[in-house]
Amino acid sequence: MSAKAAATRLNILQKAFGLVYQNGYRSTSVDEIIATTQVTKGAFFYHFKNKDEMGLAMINEVIVPGMQGALIGPLSDSDDPVTEIYAMMHSLLMENPFFIVKYGCPAVNLVEEMASHNEAFQSALMKLNNQWHEAIAICLEKGKTSGKIKKDTDSKQVAYFIMAGYGGIRNLGKIYGKEIYKGHLEQLKIYLETLM
């Protein structure tokens, strides 16, 4: 693929991401994506057979790399699980410029909208969630080894609990605004400290 073709493809994916993030996947048409990217219909279909192929590429090439840095990167060299898990969540909710409060989390939105309707989307989104789950669980297991987390902590279940809390508070933020994140973070900190 030439550099120009690769740039066109990436432009389509990035613009599609913006539209899907604001409007939802099913509400965003190929024609809207084409109008936003200012490419021809032929150029769109040169890169993607159909909208779903483009949607999967958007997940794998735009959302996953962006989310991995925010979700998994901060936990990869974990030394202090309570501090680092809290810091990751604080950064996600309060500092990350990638997310717009009124639109929620792009990955959570797609899980809610598409996972029960499209197995390929479900699989792609599950892969990202599994990576995040594993990063949290490994972080907690390291804490158990170092004595910073209680030995009887079920790291996998705690990881699911943290992930569910994130998804829920992101959705509540859509209607209540960013202020609701502060109370969630305070309660998360209290909860994490019970694991020590």
N, C-alpha and C positions, 0 to 999 in steps of 0.2 A: 504494500500500500504506500503510495507516495505521501510525502509530508503534507501536501495540500489536502489530499483525501483524508488523512488521519486528523488533520485540523478541522475539516468539515464535520467528520463523524463526532469528534469530541464536542464541537460547538452544538450539534444537534442534541447530544446527550445532556450537556449542561443546561441548555435552554429548556429542554423537556423536563429536566429535574425541577427547574424553577416553576414551571407551570403546574406540574404534578404536585409539588409541595404546597402551592397556594390553592389549587382547585381540586385535587384528588386525581387519581389515575384514570378512573372510568369517565370522569367529567372532562378530561383533556383529550381533544381530538388530534389526529394526525395533521389535519388542516391548520389547527392552531399552532402546533409545533412548527410546521413549515412556515407559517406567516411570521412567527417570532424569530426563526433562524434565518429567514430570507434566502432559503435554498429552494430549489425546484422540487416538485413531487418526485421527479426522476432521481434526483440526488438522494432524497430520503430513502427511496426504495432500492437504490443502489447499495446503501449501507445496511438496510434492515428489511427483511422480507415482509414484516408486518409490525404493528404497534407493540405486540407482546414481545417480539424479539428485541425491539428497541427498549422496552421496559426492563427486560432482564439485563440488557447491557448497561442500562442506567443504574440498576441496583449494583451490579458487579464492578462497574468501572468508575462510578461517581459516588454512590452512597457508601458502599463498603470501604473503599480506601479512606474516605473522609471520616467515617465513624470509627474505623480501627484506630486512628490516631487519637481520638477523643476517649474511646472506651477501653482499649486494650493497652495502648502505649504507656499510660500512666501507671499501670499495674505490673509491667513486665519485669522490673527490677525491684519488686516490693521488699521493703525492709520492715515496715511498720504498717500492717494491714489496716488497722482502724484509721490511722491518719491518711493513708493513701487512698483508701476506698472513699472516705469522706471528701478528700480533696478532688478526686475524680468527679464525684457527683456534684460538688459545689461548682467546679469548672463547667460541667455540662449544663447545669441549670442557670448559673448566674453570670458566667463569663464568655461562653462560647458564642462568637458572632455569627456562626454558621446557622444557628437556629433562630427562628422568629417566634416569639412566645405565642402569638395568636394562631400560628399554624401548627404548633406542637413539634413533634419529632418526626422527621420524614420516614424513618424506618418503622417506628411504631404505627404511624398512619397507614403505611403500606401493609403491615401485618394485619391491621384491623380491616382494611378495605379489600385486600386481595388474597390473603392466605387461605381462606375457606373457599375461594372461587377458582384458584389457579394453582395446580400442583407445582409447576415450575417456579412460580413466585414464592410459594410456601417453602420450597427447598432452598432457594437462594437466600431468603430472609432467615430461615432456620440456621443456615451456615453462619451468618453474621452473629445471630443470637447465641449460637453454640460457642463461638469463639469468645464472646464476651463472658458467657457463663463460665467457661473454662478458665479465663484469666482471673475472674473473681475467686473461683474455687481454689486455684493454685496459690493465689495470694494468701488466702486464709490458711491453706495447708502449710505454707511456709511459716506463717505465724504460729501455727500449732507446734511445728518443729522447734522454732526458736523460743517458745514459751510465752509469746505475746498474745496468743489466742487460746482459749480453754480447749483442752484435749477432746472433750465430748462434743464439740461444735460440729454440726453436720454441714460441712462446707458447701456441698452441692445445693442443699435446701436453702441455706442462707443466701447463696448466689441468686437463686430463683426469686427469693423474697425481695432482694435489693432491686433486681431487674423489674419485677412487677410494680414495686413502688415507684420506680422511675417512669414506667409507662403510664401509670395512673396519674402521677402528679403532672406530667407533661400534658395529658388530656385535660385535667382540671385547670391548668394554666391557660388553656384556650378560652375559657369563660371567666375565670377569676383574675387572670393577669399574673404577672411575675411575683407579686407579693406573696402568693400562696407557696411559692418555692421556699421562702425563708422558714416558715413553720415546718415544712417537710424536712428541710436540712437539719433543723434543731432536733426533731424527733429521730432522724436517722443517726445523728451523733450519739444521742442517748442510747439508742438500740445497739449501735456498734460497740459502745463502751461496755455493754453487758456481756459481750463475747470475750472480754479480756480476763 
